[in-house]
Amino acid sequence: MPIRDELPLPYPEVSRREFTRLLSLGAATLALPRGSLEAHFAREAMKLEPPAGAIRLNSNENPLGPSRAAMKAIGELGTDAGRYPFQLEDALGKRIAELEGVPVECIETFQGSSDPLHRAMLAWTSPEKALVYAEPGYEAGWRACKVTGAEVVQVPLLPSLAHDVRAMCATQKPVGIVYICNPNNPTGTTTPRDEILWALANKPAGSILIVDEAYIHFCDEQTVAPLVVDHADLLVLRTFSKLYGMAGLRLGVAIAQPQLLNQLRTFGMLSASAPALLAARASVDDPTLIPERKALTRRAREETFTWLDKHNYAFHPSVSNCFMLDAKRPPADLAKAMADRGVIIGRSWPVWPTYVRISVGTPDEMKAFCRALDTVA
């Protein structure tokens, strides 16, 4: 039984009806202008604990949670939890460096991968240095740019749903960061490695290329992490929140040359927790974890796509643990109807106003998703 199931709900007074009302409001208002009060309220509403027993396909979490080895390592921590985990950070950094084929000086741990992403925006964007990213894409970068005052340049994905790196790199203004999420969130689609290498060689002068590989373990794409050894302008981000099932533990990794990592460190003390570091070490040392979870996600995803095809639902296939489904209606309406049936689905992006992101759960959860969807079509 997951630890979460043993804890009291943080919002025990919220009924399923109230939760679905707030969820519907959240899905509707997330499409409002950036920074609006309504959008802020929507994000707060989305933080409410779903009703007990709900199937949660809304945040790209891994329903399996941390591995058994990770949980065992946490359970054995004992009184060492009262010590600063510097040695644990060093040990994990060395192990990741070995696995990625980079010097240990090119590894730094953070609380999730959004932390170094935010720091990167503070370091390399400004009113004079823009952020270039794909749309629809992960929003954390442009949200951080509201602090730096940087212009945000949105470039639509190609028809293949890969990043249009040629258009991104052709931006006719000073650029601080070119951001590529591969596989992309929310579409779960990939950008060919050759195109990423082209972007690295042809991005605007003086800019940093960030390749966010939060979902890399779900697909067969080759990482670009080893390239940091020869490229001082490349930052690769990883997270243990997705395939490793550690979203609640919060641990991410930045891979870059030391001078880039030092710029990220200037924005505050790093504070990865001992339980997260131990769980991560146990996870990366398990040679079966990635292939087993990758195969399970692929099975659940492909079975769902087969069902959607058979029942004539429009969607964009992916290679990750999420995909975009055409609701053929305001996504908030579908989200409410699905929540009423115990299935919590994701949010929409303004550029695709009828599409909603669906996270991929276990095969059984995805069967329940299909059954619920069939009743609200």
NORSUL-V892779 format. One record per backbone hydrogen bond with DSSP energy under -0.5 kcal/mol. NH is the residue of the N-H (numbers start at 1). CO is the residue of the C=O. Records with the same first field share a line. If there is no record, write none. Layout:
# NORSUL-V892779
NH=CO, CO
This chain:
# NORSUL-V892779
5=2
6=2, 3
7=4
12=9
14=11
15=13
19=15
20=16
21=17
22=18
23=19
24=20
25=21
26=22
27=23
28=24
29=25
30=26
31=28
32=29
36=33
40=36
41=37
42=38
43=39
44=40
45=41
46=42
47=43, 44
48=45
54=51
55=342
56=54
57=55, 344
62=241
63=61
65=62
71=67
72=68
73=69
74=70
75=71
76=72
77=74
80=77
81=78
82=79
83=80
86=84
89=85
90=86
91=87
92=88
93=89
94=90
95=91
96=92
97=93
98=94
99=95
100=96
101=97
102=97
106=103
107=104
108=254
110=252
112=110
116=112
117=113
118=114
119=115
120=116
121=117
122=118
123=119
124=120
125=121
126=129
129=126
130=174
131=151
132=177
133=153
134=179
135=155
143=139
144=140
145=141
146=142, 143
147=144
148=144
149=145
150=145
151=126
153=131, 151
154=152
155=133
157=135
158=162
161=158
165=163
168=164
169=165
170=166
171=168
173=171
176=130
177=130
178=208
179=132, 177
180=178, 210
182=180, 212
183=189
184=189
186=184
188=184
195=192
196=192
197=193
198=194
199=195
200=196
201=197
202=198
203=199
207=204
208=176
209=233
210=178, 208
211=209, 235
212=180, 210
213=211, 237
216=213
218=215
219=216
227=224
228=225
229=226
230=227
231=227, 228
234=231
235=209
236=255
237=211
238=253
240=251
245=242
246=240
247=241
249=246
250=246
252=110, 112
253=238
254=108
255=236
256=106, 254
260=257
261=257
262=258
263=259
264=260
265=261
266=262
267=264
268=265
277=273
278=274
279=275
280=276
281=277
282=278
283=279
284=280
285=281
286=283
287=285
289=286
290=286
292=288
293=289
294=290
295=291
296=292
297=293
298=294
299=295
300=296
301=297
302=298
303=299
304=300
305=301
306=302
307=303
308=304
309=305
310=306
311=307
312=309
313=308
316=324
317=315
319=188
323=358
324=316
325=323, 356
326=314
327=325, 354
331=353
333=330
334=330
335=331
336=332
337=333
338=334
339=335
340=336
341=337, 338
342=339
343=338
344=55
345=343
346=57, 357
349=352
352=349
353=350
355=352
356=325
357=347
358=323
359=57
360=321
361=359
366=362
367=363
368=364
369=365
370=366
371=367
372=368
373=369
374=370
375=371, 372
376=372, 373
377=373
